[in-house]
Amino acid sequence: MIAGCKHLKPAARVLDVGCGAGVLASWLSGASISSHFGVDLSEVAIEQGRQANIDGAEFAVADAATFEPSQVFDVIVFNEMLYYLEEPEEQIRRLARCLAPGGLLIVSIWYHDDGIRTWNRLKAAFDELERVRITHASTRFKWDVAVLNLR
Ligand SMILES: C[S@@+](CC[C@H](N)C(=O)[O-])C[C@H]1O[C@@H](n2cnc3c(N)ncnc32)[C@H](O)[C@@H]1O
């Protein structure tokens, strides 16, 4: 996720959908992105993100299912949140309308039950430009991170 933002799209304007309390924003802070805009359903999480005063990061409470971005972004990240959406492929496609030409969609999903079901839906709807599997050393839990392309 971080490598994707840093290396595939340097100086990116990043939209982080379902950003939680801004973990990704703090990891990206100081990296070669130009801005981070995080949205999340949870007012508590968004307040925590704001309180963290992360350089270049802005936060807003919004539902990914209805959020209409008013800015253009170079990267849209869906980090561990697509299982919460009823129609993830629809929402990705809708939000992708605010991507600049050549912009990237980056998705990270826990490789387990709901996650596998979500991947199967995404596979049917998008092309995968890249995918990596990350395994946590002690728990052996796995996450897949993919860069998707609209068909
Ligand atoms: C597992 S957490 C991941 C948070 C963050 N992306 C991270 O990796 O640290 C899932 C987040 O998705 C948010 N979420 C769930 N449904 C959402 C929706 N419809 N719109 C926006 N955010 C949503 C939750 O509030 C929660 O913060």
The ligand as a MOL file (V3000), in Angstrom:
LIG
                    3D

  0  0  0     0  0            999 V3000
M  V30 BEGIN CTAB
M  V30 COUNTS 27 29 0 0 0
M  V30 BEGIN ATOM
M  V30 1 C -10.7080 -2.5120 9.5250 0
M  V30 2 S -10.9160 -0.7750 9.5850 0 CHG=1
M  V30 3 C -9.5980 -0.2300 8.5320 0
M  V30 4 C -9.2110 1.1810 8.8100 0
M  V30 5 C -8.0350 1.7120 7.9870 0
M  V30 6 N -8.2610 1.6190 6.5540 0
M  V30 7 C -6.7690 1.0120 8.3680 0
M  V30 8 O -6.3140 0.1530 7.6090 0
M  V30 9 O -6.2390 1.3190 9.4400 0 CHG=-1
M  V30 10 C -12.3450 -0.5230 8.5340 0
M  V30 11 C -12.8000 0.9250 8.5040 0
M  V30 12 O -13.7980 1.0500 7.4990 0
M  V30 13 C -14.7430 1.9870 7.9750 0
M  V30 14 N -15.9880 1.8160 7.2120 0
M  V30 15 C -16.8340 0.7620 7.2170 0
M  V30 16 N -17.8600 0.9830 6.3910 0
M  V30 17 C -17.6520 2.2080 5.8320 0
M  V30 18 C -18.3590 2.9950 4.8910 0
M  V30 19 N -19.5220 2.5810 4.3620 0
M  V30 20 N -17.8480 4.2020 4.5510 0
M  V30 21 C -16.7020 4.6490 5.0860 0
M  V30 22 N -15.9870 3.9460 5.9950 0
M  V30 23 C -16.4560 2.7510 6.3580 0
M  V30 24 C -14.8640 1.6570 9.4530 0
M  V30 25 O -15.4220 2.7300 10.1770 0
M  V30 26 C -13.4070 1.3890 9.8130 0
M  V30 27 O -12.7350 2.5470 10.2450 0
M  V30 END ATOM
M  V30 BEGIN BOND
M  V30 1 1 1 2
M  V30 2 1 2 3
M  V30 3 1 2 10
M  V30 4 1 3 4
M  V30 5 1 4 5
M  V30 6 1 5 6
M  V30 7 1 5 7
M  V30 8 2 7 8
M  V30 9 1 7 9
M  V30 10 1 10 11
M  V30 11 1 11 12
M  V30 12 1 11 26
M  V30 13 1 12 13
M  V30 14 1 13 14
M  V30 15 1 13 24
M  V30 16 1 14 15
M  V30 17 1 14 23
M  V30 18 2 15 16
M  V30 19 1 16 17
M  V30 20 1 17 18
M  V30 21 2 17 23
M  V30 22 1 18 19
M  V30 23 2 18 20
M  V30 24 1 20 21
M  V30 25 2 21 22
M  V30 26 1 22 23
M  V30 27 1 24 25
M  V30 28 1 24 26
M  V30 29 1 26 27
M  V30 END BOND
M  V30 END CTAB
M  END
